Amino acid sequence: MSGPRGVVGSADSVREEANAVFLVRLLLAVVVTAGVAACETQREETAGPRTQEEVTTADSPVEEGTGLESPLPPDDEVAVNLPELPVGGSSTGEPEAQCAAATLSPVPDGVSVTVTAIRFSEDGVFTARGSGCDSYPPCAGFTFTPERSTCGVAVEATGTTDEENVLLFLDGKCVEEITGACAELRGHGSVPLIVPTGPPSPEDTTTTDEPTPTPTE
């Protein structure tokens, strides 16, 4: 009878050792898991809350063609307002309907100048009809370039003046590819217009009284 009891006792001992090993491994797993979780919590508390950009970058998939991409290169062109373009030219026709041709030359390479306004040196005498004339393109909105240097303004007289000269001015916006190129176009310029003459003043129409003839006997 002593033999079987020893076998049974040995089997029980093996089971107890196996159970003990299992419990030790289970405890180690629990301890390791708890330690990792504690480290993650401490790291998040130290780093602080993540911004929306960080959450999107780290946790969200980025679609093709979106996300963090290289910025576009900056635009090298610079626009400069020129209150008075240094144009030259002349006007042809009658004062009531004349064509003012304005020329801006030379225009530097890499520069374009767009007309933004048409002005006169005196108000109430002329008006710009907005159309071109004498085969010139209209100056309103016209862009001067090294290849296109002349435009035309159809001018109509709407009044009279005592001034001998009335001038037409063009304002513009200069766009340059090379910094400082528009500075070459700073200056003054105008197109002289044909000034309408008004009716003669009353002083010019006054005649001297003729002497009354003496009656003869």
C-alpha positions in Angstrom: 0.0 0.0 0.0 2.9 2.3 0.5 3.8 2.4 -3.2 0.5 3.9 -4.6 0.4 6.5 -1.8 3.8 7.8 -2.9 2.6 8.1 -6.5 -0.5 10.0 -5.5 1.5 12.3 -3.3 3.9 13.0 -6.1 1.1 13.9 -8.5 -0.4 16.3 -6.0 2.9 17.9 -5.5 3.4 18.4 -9.2 -0.1 20.0 -9.5 0.6 22.3 -6.6 3.9 23.4 -8.2 2.2 24.0 -11.5 -0.5 26.1 -9.9 2.1 28.1 -8.0 4.0 28.8 -11.2 0.8 29.8 -12.9 -0.1 32.2 -10.1 3.4 33.7 -10.1 3.2 34.3 -13.9 -0.2 35.8 -13.6 0.9 38.1 -10.9 3.9 39.2 -12.9 1.7 39.9 -15.9 -0.6 42.0 -13.8 2.3 43.9 -12.3 3.9 44.6 -15.7 0.5 45.7 -17.2 -0.1 48.1 -14.3 3.4 49.5 -14.5 3.1 50.2 -18.3 -0.3 51.9 -17.7 1.1 54.0 -15.0 4.0 55.1 -17.2 1.7 56.1 -20.0 -0.5 58.1 -17.7 2.5 59.9 -16.2 3.9 60.7 -19.7 0.6 62.1 -20.9 0.2 64.3 -17.7 3.8 65.6 -18.2 3.3 66.3 -21.9 -0.1 68.0 -21.4 -3.1 67.7 -23.7 -2.4 67.3 -27.4 -3.6 70.0 -29.8 -6.1 69.2 -32.5 -3.3 69.3 -35.1 -1.3 66.8 -33.2 -4.3 64.5 -32.7 -5.1 64.7 -36.4 -1.5 64.1 -37.5 -0.9 61.2 -35.1 -4.3 59.4 -35.0 -6.0 60.2 -38.3 -5.0 58.8 -41.7 -3.8 61.4 -44.2 -5.4 61.2 -47.6 -3.2 61.5 -50.7 -2.6 65.0 -51.8 -3.5 66.6 -48.4 -1.8 67.0 -45.1 1.6 68.7 -44.5 2.9 69.7 -47.9 5.6 72.1 -49.0 4.3 75.7 -49.2 4.0 77.4 -52.6 6.9 79.6 -53.6 6.2 83.3 -52.8 5.1 85.6 -55.6 8.1 87.6 -56.7 6.0 90.3 -58.5 5.4 93.6 -56.7 2.7 96.1 -57.5 3.4 99.9 -57.2 0.8 102.6 -57.5 1.9 105.5 -59.7 -0.4 108.6 -59.3 0.8 110.2 -62.5 2.3 108.2 -65.4 5.1 110.0 -67.4 3.2 109.8 -70.6 3.6 112.0 -73.6 1.5 112.5 -76.7 -0.8 114.9 -78.6 -4.4 115.4 -79.4 -6.0 115.6 -82.9 -9.5 116.6 -84.1 -11.9 119.3 -83.0 -12.3 120.5 -79.4 -15.8 119.0 -79.2 -14.5 115.6 -80.4 -10.8 114.9 -80.3 -8.5 112.0 -79.9 -5.8 112.1 -77.2 -3.0 109.6 -77.9 -0.9 108.8 -74.8 2.5 107.1 -75.1 4.5 105.5 -72.3 7.9 104.6 -73.5 10.2 103.0 -72.8 8.7 100.4 -70.5 11.4 98.4 -68.8 11.6 94.6 -69.4 9.6 92.7 -66.9 7.3 95.6 -66.2 3.6 96.2 -67.0 1.6 99.3 -66.2 -2.2 99.2 -66.1 -4.2 102.5 -66.4 -6.4 102.9 -63.3 -7.8 106.5 -63.9 -8.0 109.2 -66.5 -8.0 112.8 -65.2 -8.0 116.4 -66.5 -6.2 119.4 -65.1 -9.5 121.3 -65.0 -12.9 120.0 -64.2 -16.0 120.6 -66.2 -14.3 121.2 -69.5 -13.8 117.7 -70.9 -15.1 114.2 -70.4 -13.5 110.9 -71.5 -15.9 108.8 -73.5 -14.1 105.6 -72.6 -13.5 104.4 -76.1 -10.4 104.3 -78.2 -9.8 106.5 -81.2 -7.7 106.7 -84.4 -7.1 103.0 -84.2 -5.6 103.2 -80.8 -7.0 100.9 -78.1 -8.8 102.7 -75.2 -6.7 103.9 -72.4 -9.2 102.9 -69.8 -7.9 99.7 -68.3 -5.1 99.6 -70.9 -1.8 97.8 -69.9 1.5 99.3 -71.1 4.2 96.8 -71.8 7.5 97.0 -73.7 5.6 95.8 -76.8 2.4 98.0 -76.3 3.2 101.6 -75.6 0.3 103.8 -76.9 -3.4 104.1 -76.2 -6.1 106.6 -77.0 -8.8 108.5 -75.2 -11.8 109.8 -77.0 -12.4 113.3 -75.5 -15.5 115.4 -75.7 -15.7 119.0 -74.7 -18.5 119.7 -72.2 -17.7 123.3 -71.3 -15.3 126.2 -71.9 -12.4 127.7 -70.0 -10.3 130.7 -69.9 -7.2 128.6 -69.5 -4.9 128.3 -72.5 -4.0 124.7 -71.7 -5.9 121.8 -70.3 -4.0 118.5 -69.8 -4.9 114.9 -69.6 -3.3 112.7 -67.0 -3.2 108.9 -66.5 -2.8 107.1 -63.2 -1.6 103.5 -63.1 -0.4 100.5 -61.2 3.0 99.2 -62.1 3.8 95.5 -61.7 7.5 94.6 -61.6 9.3 91.3 -61.6 12.6 92.9 -60.6 12.4 95.1 -57.5 12.9 98.7 -58.2 12.1 98.5 -61.9 8.9 100.6 -61.5 11.0 103.4 -60.0 12.1 104.2 -63.5 8.5 105.2 -64.4 8.1 107.7 -61.5 7.7 111.2 -62.8 5.2 113.6 -64.5 3.6 113.5 -67.9 0.5 114.6 -69.7 -1.2 115.0 -73.0 -2.2 118.6 -74.0 -5.8 118.9 -75.3 -7.3 121.2 -77.8 -9.1 123.8 -75.7 -12.5 125.0 -76.8 -13.0 128.7 -77.1 -16.0 130.3 -75.6 -18.2 133.0 -77.1 -16.7 136.5 -77.1 -17.1 138.5 -74.0 -19.4 141.5 -74.0 -16.4 143.8 -73.9 -15.2 142.4 -77.2 -18.6 143.1 -78.9 -18.9 146.7 -77.7 -18.5 149.2 -80.5 -17.6 152.8 -80.2 -20.4 155.3 -80.8 -20.1 157.2 -84.1 -20.4 161.0 -83.9 -23.8 162.3 -84.9 -23.5 164.2 -88.2 -24.2 167.9 -88.0 -27.2 169.0 -90.1 -26.3 171.3 -92.9 -28.2 174.5 -93.7 
